[in-house]
Amino acid sequence: MKKLKGLGLVLVSVFVLGACSSGENERAGNNEDADVVVGLDDTFVPMGFRDDDGNLTGFDIELAEGVFALNDTEVAFQPIDWSMKETELNNGTIDMIWNGYSQTPEREEEVAFSEPYMSNSQLLVTSKVSNIDSIDQMDGKILGAQEGSSGYNSFNQEPEALKDIVEGEDATLYDSFNEAFIDLESGRIDGLLIDRVYAEYYLNQNEKMDDFNLVETPYEDENFAVGVRQDDDELLAEINDGLQELQDNGEFAEISEKWFGEDVSPD
């Protein structure tokens, strides 16, 4: 799996920090008209978010549309509470989780995963003025994380890396990384544990890359994959076959170049 290199060098137009909270789907009509429904966090740039006009856009959204267009499958996109994503999936509110969703052993107990289509890692982001540029310097400091994120899962599963040293031995939890960044910039938290793909895109888009430290963490790199219900073999096969076809016909690379400036498809 290719690493994301130089993501911060790419400017992709139309990004808005104050994402709309509406659950209505403007991308593909009403959910009842769709064959399948994708659940997503509509603030997770650049995977799935809202543009200046409030419309859903992003790498994962275009990738999903490309996959389902191959079989004329009508797809809708449903913003959800990310901390409840597996519950939403298994109670039938959505049919899949496709939004920078990291494949982990814990999640494999609840959902069936597609083949991985992209890699990611966790970063600690701190303000330059804090002079915190290493994990060890978070000793006694306040950490932020998104509730239900793979980063927060790693934080809890490997306490010796960061959890044991931060204030209260826990993180301040946020519904979205947007909210967490607001508190980081205001100094209410000292560091933010966050996906590399989000951090680099967000800071680049807001021209703040020079104001923050991006600190590597000891957590293992992750794979992004699509999560479906464990008994949904037909949908899983359609996703896997579609992802492979988009790689074979070059559409995957085109979408990757648009959002990242490079081909992030699996080797």
C-alpha positions as CSV (number, residue, x, y, z in Angstrom):
1,M,0.0,0.0,0.0
2,K,1.4,3.4,-1.0
3,K,1.9,6.0,1.7
4,L,0.4,9.4,1.4
5,K,3.4,11.5,0.3
6,G,3.2,15.2,-0.2
7,L,-0.5,15.5,0.6
8,G,0.1,18.9,2.1
9,L,1.4,20.2,-1.3
10,V,-1.9,19.7,-3.1
11,L,-4.6,22.4,-3.1
12,V,-8.1,21.1,-3.7
13,S,-10.8,23.7,-4.1
14,V,-13.9,24.2,-2.1
15,F,-13.6,23.4,1.5
16,V,-15.6,24.8,4.4
17,L,-14.7,24.5,8.1
18,G,-18.3,25.0,9.4
19,A,-19.8,21.8,7.9
20,C,-23.5,21.7,7.6
21,S,-25.1,19.3,10.1
22,S,-28.2,18.5,8.0
23,G,-28.8,14.7,7.5
24,E,-30.5,15.3,4.2
25,N,-28.8,13.7,1.2
26,E,-28.3,16.2,-1.6
27,R,-25.9,14.0,-3.6
28,A,-28.2,11.2,-4.8
29,G,-31.8,12.1,-3.9
30,N,-33.8,10.6,-1.0
31,N,-32.4,7.5,0.7
32,E,-35.6,5.6,0.0
33,D,-34.9,5.9,-3.7
34,A,-31.4,4.4,-3.4
35,D,-30.4,0.8,-3.7
36,V,-27.6,1.2,-1.1
37,V,-26.8,3.9,1.6
38,V,-23.3,4.9,2.6
39,G,-22.9,6.2,6.1
40,L,-20.2,8.9,6.6
41,D,-18.9,11.7,8.8
42,D,-19.6,14.7,6.6
43,T,-16.7,16.7,8.2
44,F,-13.9,14.3,7.4
45,V,-11.9,16.1,4.7
46,P,-10.9,15.1,2.1
47,M,-12.7,11.8,2.2
48,G,-16.3,13.0,2.6
49,F,-17.3,16.5,3.5
50,R,-19.4,19.5,2.4
51,D,-18.3,22.1,0.0
52,D,-19.1,25.8,0.1
53,D,-22.6,25.2,-1.1
54,G,-23.3,22.5,1.5
55,N,-23.0,19.6,-1.1
56,L,-21.3,16.4,-0.2
57,T,-18.0,15.8,-2.0
58,G,-14.7,14.1,-1.4
59,F,-12.4,11.2,-2.4
60,D,-14.5,8.4,-0.9
61,I,-17.7,9.8,-2.2
62,E,-16.4,9.9,-5.8
63,L,-14.8,6.5,-5.4
64,A,-18.1,5.0,-4.1
65,E,-20.1,6.6,-7.0
66,G,-17.6,5.2,-9.4
67,V,-17.9,1.7,-8.0
68,F,-21.7,1.6,-8.0
69,A,-22.0,3.2,-11.4
70,L,-20.4,0.1,-12.9
71,N,-23.6,-1.8,-12.1
72,D,-26.1,1.1,-12.3
73,T,-26.6,0.8,-8.5
74,E,-28.2,3.9,-7.1
75,V,-26.3,5.1,-4.0
76,A,-27.2,7.7,-1.4
77,F,-24.9,9.2,1.3
78,Q,-26.2,9.6,4.9
79,P,-24.3,11.6,7.5
80,I,-24.2,9.8,10.8
81,D,-22.9,10.1,14.3
82,W,-19.4,8.6,13.8
83,S,-19.3,7.1,17.3
84,M,-22.4,5.1,16.4
85,K,-21.4,4.0,12.9
86,E,-21.4,0.2,13.6
87,T,-24.7,0.5,15.4
88,E,-26.2,2.4,12.4
89,L,-24.8,-0.3,10.1
90,N,-26.2,-3.3,12.0
91,N,-29.6,-1.8,12.6
92,G,-30.1,-1.2,8.9
93,T,-30.0,2.6,8.9
94,I,-27.1,2.4,6.4
95,D,-25.7,-0.4,4.3
96,M,-22.0,0.4,4.6
97,I,-19.4,2.6,6.3
98,W,-17.2,4.3,3.6
99,N,-15.4,7.4,4.9
100,G,-11.8,6.9,5.8
101,Y,-12.8,3.9,7.8
102,S,-9.8,2.1,9.3
103,Q,-9.7,-1.7,9.3
104,T,-8.9,-2.9,12.8
105,P,-9.2,-6.3,14.6
106,E,-11.8,-4.9,16.9
107,R,-14.0,-3.6,14.1
108,E,-13.6,-6.9,12.2
109,E,-15.6,-8.5,15.1
110,E,-18.6,-6.3,14.1
111,V,-18.4,-5.7,10.4
112,A,-17.1,-7.4,7.2
113,F,-14.4,-5.4,5.4
114,S,-13.7,-4.9,1.8
115,E,-10.2,-5.2,0.4
116,P,-8.1,-2.2,1.6
117,Y,-7.9,0.6,-0.9
118,M,-5.6,3.2,0.9
119,S,-3.2,3.6,3.8
120,N,-3.2,6.1,6.6
121,S,-1.4,6.8,9.9
122,Q,-2.0,8.7,13.1
123,L,-0.3,12.0,13.9
124,L,-0.1,14.1,17.0
125,V,-0.7,17.7,16.0
126,T,0.5,20.5,18.3
127,S,0.8,24.3,18.0
128,K,4.3,25.6,17.2
129,V,4.0,28.0,20.1
130,S,3.6,25.2,22.5
131,N,7.1,23.9,21.7
132,I,5.7,20.3,21.9
133,D,7.3,18.4,19.1
134,S,7.5,14.9,20.6
135,I,5.2,12.4,22.2
136,D,7.2,12.6,25.5
137,Q,6.5,16.3,25.8
138,M,2.8,15.5,26.1
139,D,3.5,14.5,29.7
140,G,0.8,16.2,31.9
141,K,-0.7,17.9,28.9
142,I,-4.3,17.8,27.5
143,L,-4.9,15.6,24.5
144,G,-7.9,15.7,22.1
145,A,-9.3,13.0,19.9
146,Q,-12.4,12.2,17.9
147,E,-14.8,9.9,19.7
148,G,-15.0,6.5,17.9
149,S,-11.9,7.2,15.8
150,S,-9.3,4.6,15.1
151,G,-6.7,6.9,16.7
152,Y,-8.6,6.9,20.0
153,N,-8.9,3.2,19.8
154,S,-5.1,2.9,19.4
155,F,-4.6,5.4,22.2
156,N,-6.6,3.1,24.6
157,Q,-5.1,-0.2,23.3
158,E,-1.5,1.0,23.6
159,P,-1.5,3.1,26.8
160,E,2.2,3.1,27.2
161,A,2.6,5.2,24.0
162,L,0.6,8.3,25.1
163,K,-2.4,7.5,27.4
164,D,-0.3,6.9,30.5
165,I,1.3,10.3,30.4
166,V,-1.4,12.8,29.4
167,E,-3.5,14.7,31.9
168,G,-6.1,12.4,33.4
169,E,-4.8,9.5,31.4
170,D,-7.5,10.1,28.8
171,A,-8.3,12.4,25.9
172,T,-10.9,15.1,25.6
173,L,-13.4,13.7,23.0
174,Y,-15.0,15.5,20.1
175,D,-17.8,14.7,17.7
176,S,-15.6,15.9,14.8
177,F,-12.0,16.9,14.1
178,N,-13.3,20.3,13.1
179,E,-14.3,21.0,16.7
180,A,-11.1,19.5,18.0
181,F,-9.0,21.8,15.8
182,I,-10.9,24.9,17.1
183,D,-9.9,23.9,20.7
184,L,-6.3,23.2,19.6
185,E,-6.0,26.6,18.0
186,S,-7.5,28.3,21.0
187,G,-5.2,26.5,23.4
188,R,-7.9,24.5,25.2
189,I,-6.1,21.3,24.4
190,D,-2.3,20.9,23.9
191,G,-2.3,18.2,21.2
192,L,-4.6,16.4,18.9
193,L,-4.4,12.8,17.9
194,I,-5.7,12.7,14.3
195,D,-5.6,10.9,10.9
196,R,-2.7,12.1,8.8
197,V,-5.0,12.4,5.7
198,Y,-7.2,14.9,7.6
199,A,-4.5,16.9,9.3
200,E,-2.4,17.6,6.2
201,Y,-5.4,18.5,4.1
202,Y,-7.0,20.7,6.8
203,L,-3.8,22.6,7.5
204,N,-2.9,23.0,3.9
205,Q,-6.4,24.3,2.9
206,N,-6.4,26.8,5.8
207,E,-2.8,27.9,5.1
208,K,-1.8,26.9,8.6
209,M,0.8,24.2,7.9
210,D,3.6,26.5,9.3
211,D,1.7,27.1,12.5
212,F,1.6,23.4,13.7
213,N,3.9,20.5,14.4
214,L,3.0,17.2,12.8
215,V,4.5,14.6,15.2
216,E,4.8,10.9,14.2
217,T,3.3,8.4,16.6
218,P,4.3,4.8,17.4
219,Y,0.9,3.5,16.4
220,E,0.9,1.1,13.4
221,D,-0.1,2.4,10.0
222,E,-3.7,1.6,9.1
223,N,-5.7,0.5,6.0
224,F,-8.8,2.3,4.9
225,A,-11.5,-0.2,3.8
226,V,-15.3,-0.3,3.4
227,G,-17.3,-1.9,6.2
228,V,-20.6,-3.8,5.5
229,R,-22.8,-6.1,7.6
230,Q,-21.1,-9.5,8.1
231,D,-23.8,-11.4,6.2
232,D,-23.9,-9.0,3.2
233,D,-21.7,-11.1,0.9
234,E,-23.3,-9.7,-2.3
235,L,-22.6,-6.1,-1.5
236,L,-19.1,-6.9,-0.4
237,A,-18.4,-8.7,-3.6
238,E,-19.8,-5.7,-5.6
239,I,-17.5,-3.3,-3.7
240,N,-14.4,-5.5,-4.1
241,D,-15.0,-6.1,-7.8
242,G,-15.8,-2.5,-8.4
243,L,-12.6,-1.2,-6.7
244,Q,-10.5,-3.7,-8.7
245,E,-12.2,-2.6,-12.0
246,L,-11.6,1.1,-11.2
247,Q,-7.9,0.3,-10.6
248,D,-7.8,-1.6,-13.9
249,N,-9.5,1.0,-16.0
250,G,-7.6,3.9,-14.5
251,E,-10.5,5.7,-12.9
252,F,-9.1,5.1,-9.4
253,A,-5.9,6.8,-10.3
254,E,-7.8,9.8,-11.8
255,I,-9.8,10.3,-8.6
256,S,-6.6,9.9,-6.6
257,E,-4.8,12.5,-8.6
258,K,-7.7,14.9,-8.2
259,W,-7.7,14.7,-4.4
260,F,-4.1,13.9,-3.5
261,G,-2.0,14.7,-6.5
262,E,-0.8,11.1,-6.7
263,D,-2.1,7.6,-7.1
264,V,-2.9,6.2,-3.7
265,S,-4.3,2.9,-5.0
266,P,-2.9,-0.4,-3.6
267,D,0.3,-1.7,-5.1
